[in-house]
């Protein structure tokens, strides 16, 4: 658990969000091959003479340098000796009720998928692209924790474990296509009053607006694929309210919730309507108000 008054890792999570935004876009090609633009700049890139191995090294080197440079500039890397912190998991007395842990897992998951897809587009076979994507993602997130260990944030073993879980799920999803057809790891986000009123400045740590869920798509079950049930999903999720910075004026108390839901497979709906790219995005983002939830508040 982080000590009271300890500054949240907002800048770190902001960088993770930017990284996921960049590499997550590539993950759509995990499901379909889209035509490459036939522009002159693309031809120049293709003729640059860089091998796929050089590109892989360049991307990983750039990520490492960016993390190090940003860490020394903004995260106080090198200011302390190596230290380990006990952040806890999903308890009521943790800093964010566990929402930060699921945020870590989701970021590592997106990064693993995105980088693997990128490597495959460079000419790596599927086996190597999947392996290198997982290694690259885990290496980047571990490097952040190593830097944190030499700052006031400290090394968080809990963060490393959930990072690994996200990376492994991304790897499993790519290795077993049936997994991707059956289950998605998604986030739902609606900005909170805390953020909209300026009492919290960082979207990525606006945890009271997030829900994290696994969506089990009935379309992924062969026997149901050609029935009306194929348009439905079963959700299992978790979220917290009132834990984030600035929430005190908007929530009476800190609460943690488990929920199940029956929802519409909006991704399939949009894909069938011809909006395939948007449909792919909704395999990672849960559209609000498209499901009926059954909610359980956990004891405080």
C-alpha positions in Angstrom: 0.0 0.0 0.0 1.3 3.5 -0.9 1.9 5.7 2.1 -0.6 8.4 2.8 0.1 11.6 0.9 2.3 9.8 -1.7 1.9 11.4 -5.1 0.1 9.1 -7.5 2.0 7.9 -10.5 -0.1 10.1 -12.9 2.8 11.0 -15.3 3.9 7.4 -15.5 0.4 6.2 -16.4 0.1 9.0 -18.9 3.1 7.7 -20.7 1.6 4.2 -20.6 -1.6 5.5 -22.1 0.3 7.2 -24.9 2.3 4.0 -25.6 -0.9 1.9 -25.6 -2.6 4.4 -27.9 0.2 4.1 -30.4 0.7 0.4 -30.4 -2.9 -0.6 -29.7 -4.0 0.7 -33.1 -1.9 -2.0 -34.7 -3.8 -4.7 -32.9 -6.7 -4.5 -35.3 -4.6 -6.3 -38.0 -4.6 -9.2 -35.6 -8.0 -10.1 -37.0 -7.8 -9.0 -40.6 -5.4 -7.8 -43.2 -6.2 -4.2 -44.3 -4.9 -2.8 -47.6 -1.7 -0.8 -47.2 -1.8 2.8 -48.5 0.0 3.1 -51.8 1.5 6.5 -51.1 5.1 7.7 -52.0 6.1 8.1 -48.4 5.2 4.4 -47.8 7.4 3.4 -50.7 10.3 5.3 -49.2 9.9 3.6 -45.9 9.8 0.2 -47.5 13.0 1.0 -49.4 14.8 2.4 -46.4 16.9 -0.7 -46.2 16.1 -1.5 -42.6 15.7 -5.2 -41.9 12.9 -6.4 -39.6 15.6 -7.2 -37.0 16.9 -3.7 -37.1 13.4 -2.3 -36.8 12.7 -4.5 -33.8 15.9 -3.4 -32.0 15.2 0.2 -32.9 11.7 0.1 -31.4 12.8 -1.5 -28.2 15.8 0.7 -27.9 13.6 3.8 -28.4 11.1 2.6 -25.8 13.9 2.0 -23.3 15.5 5.4 -23.9 12.1 7.2 -23.7 11.3 5.5 -20.4 14.7 6.3 -19.0 14.8 9.9 -20.2 11.2 10.6 -19.0 11.9 8.8 -15.7 15.0 10.8 -14.8 13.3 14.0 -15.9 9.9 13.6 -14.3 9.7 10.5 -12.0 12.8 11.1 -9.9 14.7 8.1 -11.0 18.0 7.7 -9.2 16.9 9.8 -6.2 16.8 6.9 -3.8 18.4 3.6 -3.1 16.6 0.5 -4.4 13.4 0.1 -2.4 10.3 -2.2 -2.5 6.8 -1.0 -1.6 3.8 -3.1 -0.6 0.9 -1.6 -2.5 -1.6 -4.4 -1.8 -4.1 -5.8 -4.2 -7.8 -5.1 -4.2 -8.4 -4.3 -0.5 -10.5 -1.4 0.8 -7.4 0.1 2.4 -5.3 0.2 -0.8 -4.7 3.4 -2.7 -7.1 2.7 -5.5 -9.0 -0.4 -4.5 -7.2 -2.5 -7.1 -8.3 -0.4 -10.1 -4.7 0.6 -10.7 -3.7 -3.1 -10.9 -6.3 -3.8 -13.6 -5.2 -0.7 -15.4 -1.7 -2.1 -15.4 -2.8 -5.5 -16.8 -4.9 -3.8 -19.5 -2.0 -1.5 -20.6 0.4 -4.5 -20.8 -2.2 -6.5 -22.7 -2.8 -3.8 -25.3 1.0 -3.2 -25.7 1.7 -6.9 -26.2 -1.0 -7.2 -28.8 0.0 -4.1 -30.6 3.7 -4.8 -30.8 3.2 -8.4 -31.9 0.9 -7.2 -34.7 3.5 -4.6 -35.6 6.3 -7.1 -35.8 4.2 -9.4 -37.9 3.6 -6.6 -40.4 7.4 -6.2 -40.7 7.7 -9.8 -41.9 8.2 -11.9 -38.8 6.3 -15.1 -38.8 3.4 -15.4 -36.4 5.4 -17.5 -33.8 8.2 -15.1 -33.5 6.0 -12.0 -33.7 3.9 -13.2 -30.8 7.0 -14.2 -28.7 8.8 -10.9 -29.4 5.7 -8.8 -28.8 5.3 -10.4 -25.4 9.0 -10.0 -24.5 9.0 -6.4 -25.6 5.9 -5.5 -23.6 7.1 -7.2 -20.5 10.5 -5.7 -20.8 9.1 -2.1 -21.1 6.9 -2.5 -18.1 9.6 -4.2 -16.0 12.0 -1.4 -16.9 9.5 1.1 -15.5 9.4 -0.8 -12.2 13.2 -0.9 -12.0 13.3 2.8 -12.4 10.6 3.2 -9.8 12.6 1.2 -7.4 15.2 3.9 -7.4 12.6 6.7 -6.8 10.1 7.6 -4.2 7.5 5.3 -5.9 9.5 2.1 -5.2 9.4 -1.4 -6.8 5.9 -2.9 -6.8 5.8 -6.7 -7.1 2.1 -6.5 -7.5 2.4 -4.3 -10.6 4.9 -6.7 -12.1 2.6 -9.6 -11.6 -0.4 -8.0 -13.2 1.8 -6.7 -16.0 2.8 -10.3 -16.7 -0.8 -11.4 -16.5 -1.8 -8.9 -19.2 1.1 -9.8 -21.4 0.4 -13.6 -21.1 -3.3 -13.1 -21.9 -2.3 -11.1 -25.0 0.1 -13.9 -26.0 -2.5 -16.6 -25.4 -5.1 -14.7 -27.4 -2.8 -14.5 -30.4 -1.6 -18.1 -30.2 -5.1 -19.5 -29.9 -7.5 -17.7 -32.3 -10.5 -19.3 -30.6 -9.7 -17.3 -27.5 -10.0 -14.1 -29.3 -13.3 -15.1 -30.8 -14.7 -16.1 -27.4 -13.4 -13.5 -24.9 -12.3 -9.8 -24.9 -10.5 -7.9 -22.2 -12.1 -4.4 -22.3 -12.3 -1.2 -20.4 -15.3 1.1 -20.1 -14.8 4.8 -19.3 -17.1 7.7 -18.7 -15.4 10.9 -17.4 -16.3 11.7 -13.8 -17.6 14.9 -12.3 -14.2 15.0 -10.5 -12.4 15.3 -13.8 -14.9 17.5 -15.6 -14.9 20.0 -12.8 -11.2 20.2 -12.7 -10.6 18.5 -9.4 -8.6 15.7 -11.1 -6.4 16.4 -14.1 -5.4 13.0 -15.4 -7.8 10.8 -17.4 -5.7 7.7 -17.0 -6.0 7.8 -13.2 -9.7 8.9 -13.2 -10.5 5.5 -11.8 -14.0 6.3 -10.7 -14.9 6.5 -14.4 -13.5 3.1 -15.3 -14.8 -0.4 -15.4 -12.6 -3.4 -16.3 -14.2 -6.5 -17.7 -14.0 -9.8 -19.6 -16.6 -10.1 -22.2 -17.6 -13.6 -23.2 -19.0 -13.5 -26.7 -21.6 -16.2 -27.5 -20.7 -15.8 -31.1 -17.4 -17.5 -30.2 -19.3 -20.8 -29.4 -19.7 -22.8 -32.5 -23.1 -24.2 -31.6 -24.5 -20.7 -31.0 -22.8 -18.9 -33.9 -25.8 -19.1 -36.2 -28.5 -18.4 -33.6 -30.0 -15.2 -32.2 -27.9 -15.8 -29.0 -24.8 -15.0 -31.1 -25.6 -11.3 -30.7 -25.2 -11.4 -26.9 -22.3 -11.3 -24.5 -21.8 -12.2 -20.8 -19.7 -9.7 -18.9 -17.7 -10.2 -15.7 -16.2 -7.0 -14.3 -14.8 -5.0 -11.5 -14.7 -1.3 -10.7 -14.1 1.2 -7.8 -15.6 4.5 -6.9 -14.4 7.3 -4.7 -10.7 6.3 -4.5 -9.1 8.7 -7.0 -7.6 12.0 -6.1 -10.3 14.7 -5.8 -13.2 12.2 -5.4 -13.9 13.1 -1.8 -16.3 15.9 -2.8 -18.3 13.7 -5.2 -18.6 10.3 -3.5 -19.8 9.7 0.0 -17.5 6.7 0.5 -15.0 4.5 -1.2 -16.6 1.4 -2.8 -15.5 -1.6 -4.7 -17.8 -3.5 -7.0 -18.0 -6.9 -8.8 -20.6 -7.2 -11.5 -22.0 -9.5 -14.2 -24.0 -8.4 -17.2 -25.8 -9.5 -20.3 -24.9 -7.2 -23.2 -25.2 -6.7 -27.0 -22.2 -7.6 -29.1 -21.8 -4.1 -30.5 -18.5 -5.1 -32.2 -20.3 -7.7 -34.3 -23.2 -5.4 -35.0 -20.9 -2.6 -36.4 -18.8 -5.1 -38.3 -21.9 -6.6 -40.0 -23.0 -3.0 -40.8 -19.8 -2.4 -42.6 -17.9 -0.5 -39.9 -15.3 -3.2 -39.4 -12.5 -1.0 -38.0 -14.8 0.6 -35.4 -16.1 -2.9 -34.6 -12.5 -3.9 -33.9 -12.0 -1.0 -31.5 -15.0 -2.2 -29.5 -13.2 -5.4 -28.8 -11.0 -3.3 -26.5 -13.4 -0.6 -25.3 -16.8 -1.4 -23.9 -19.6 0.9 -25.2 -21.6 2.2 -22.2 -25.3 1.5 -21.8 -25.3 -1.5 -24.1 -25.7 -4.1 -21.3 -27.9 -5.0 -18.3 -25.7 -5.3 -15.1 -26.1 -7.2 -11.9 -23.9 -5.4 -9.3 -22.5 -6.5 -6.0 -20.8 -4.0 -3.7 -18.0 -5.6 -1.7 -17.9 -5.1 2.1 -15.8 -2.3 3.3 
